[in-house]
Amino acid sequence: MEFFRIRKDIPFMRHALIFNVVSALTFVAAVFFLLHKGLNLSIEFKGGTVMEVKYPHAANLEGIRATVQGLGYEHPEVTSFGTARDVMLKLPIVQGAKGTDTANASQKVFEALCKADSGSIKRMETVSAKGEQIAKNACVDAAGAETVQLNKVEFVGPQVGDELAQNGLNALVMVIVGVMIYLAVRFEWKYAVAAIIANLHDVVIILGFFAYFGWEFSLTVLAAVLAVLGYSVNESVVIFDRIRENFRKQRKASVHEVIDNAITSTISRTIITHGCTQMMVLSMLLFGGPTLHYFAIALTIGICFGIYSSVFVAAAVAMWLGVKREDLIKPIKEKDETDGAVV
């Protein structure tokens, strides 16, 4: 399917050096911000407390955030989920806090939220779904009706956070190795190296954006980074496939001309595919709420730079590595006229 067809090939490779210098400068800047500022890791990696509370009315997220910040939490994450009455709080570990303070953090926050909602803490006994008697602290109003409900509390220790970070790094490395093996088998090692350089270019730039702006890097964002890896590889594979096809068809064309024709002939497909994908990602960015906000931002950056890197980085690097027709197409052996007969 094509929206349009470009009759004359665009000389992308003529300007490859300029665009790759821009890419190199952007890459170096991203690495600098990663080393200088670092990533703003979420509590999944650093450790902290996750709370789920429910209000009898629509929750005031800004008011809740201000209340939690008043307890010494600088950057608490307060988001709604499910309904407007359900709120999830992610509280980082306060520097200098002792073990007992960390264990009682959820209770202190619950008491502060209860007081902010004009309630008071009262010890109540309830019956669980299994028929067991459970005593808990409840927030009740002047009439004795329960207002703020504490539904769930989870604590993520620093050791668990380190383990998650290590597992995430392992997943990233496994994806990179798997992509290299796939491309080396399907095409040739030069194409595998070119694609991995382009993919790492995309990943580092995404991380650089998050480091520079101080956006929170969570497991959801890590999932987006891994998705961008696969998405960018798909675009590179499409271009490499067309290059291989052109090597068969255009016997007298130079490598530059073959690559330019491959990129130009896939532009319409690129616009359709990435345009549709970006529309879905924008819908998550605009209407997905805080939960999907940074996930959608990471995908948006990855899609934009994925197109750029597939065209100007992967194809150019493959060209500079010296790809040629013989790398993808085995030369046809001339048939012996004697047909093996010995005279």
Summary of the structure (lengths in Angstrom):
residues: 343
radius of gyration: 28.0
end to end distance: 57.9
largest distance: 114.0
contacts: 1043
relative contact order: 0.14
helix: 61%
strand: 14%
